[in-house]
Amino acid sequence: MKVYEQKIAPNARRVRIFLAEKGVLDQVEFVQLDLKAGDNITREFKQKNFLGKIPVMELDDGTEISESVAICRYFEALYPEHPLMGRTPKAQANVEMWQRRCEIYFMNMIGMGFQHTSGFFADRMTPVKEWGALCVEEVSKFLKELEKHLSVTEFIAGDEFSIADITAFVSIDFAKVVGVRRDDTMPNINRWYAQINERDSAKA
Ligand SMILES: N[C@@H](CCC(=O)N[C@@H](CS)C(=O)NCC(=O)O)C(=O)O
């Protein structure tokens, strides 16, 4: 099976970390694309994902799956031992809630903030600086909420490491591109970040 990605891209990184946690990185052939050069918006690539986004997983039977969480869900179903999406119905709902919060209100806001303030993809979209600035404000607000949340919980979605931690961890590194950084006023985030960063998967 193949995964089309660009290694430094945050969505690619979260899938890699998930696969490393599952111990299946070596089952996948990673195909590198250059996003800035537009490898992802060619007619050929858009046949794999009409949205022109990575990562895209291609199974040996030709099935193409995009959306990072959909790719992760496939591996969660294949390898349910060491669950990363919750064990019980309640835990699964909690993980889903936090994963979506971290993705929609944090990771995506960083992406929008970056694209709309930097003009990085101006060849394929219309940057709106004011919208980008508002997104960056939302990123800072979310980080503050995360700091409060991590004062009462070990991991983002409770007692166990999950995909929500992966999305939040990758997003915290990504947030540097919009000038938002964790700092000394965030002891809980710093404690949690160090813990995730020590896992072998964090280097994937
Ligand atoms: N919701 C998608 C987002 C995918 C996405 O935005 N990928 C970025 C890289 S992190 C991308 O392909 N950007 C290229 C572009 O927008 O042209 C997912 O979860 O995989």
The ligand as a Gaussian input file, in Angstrom:
#p B3LYP/6-31G(d) Opt

LIG

0 1
 N       -8.883000      17.278000       6.248000
 C       -7.709000      16.824000       5.546000
 C       -6.776000      18.011000       5.381000
 C       -5.665000      17.700000       4.390000
 C       -4.786000      18.924000       4.147000
 O       -5.208000      20.084000       4.284000
 N       -3.527000      18.648000       3.767000
 C       -2.607000      19.712000       3.480000
 C       -1.222000      19.350000       3.985000
 S       -1.149000      19.286000       5.748000
 C       -2.515000      19.897000       1.967000
 O       -2.575000      18.928000       1.239000
 N       -2.333000      21.148000       1.509000
 C       -2.081000      21.426000       0.133000
 C       -2.965000      22.485000      -0.434000
 O       -3.866000      22.983000       0.256000
 O       -2.733000      22.796000      -1.631000
 C       -7.041000      15.669000       6.306000
 O       -7.377000      15.480000       7.476000
 O       -6.235000      14.931000       5.747000

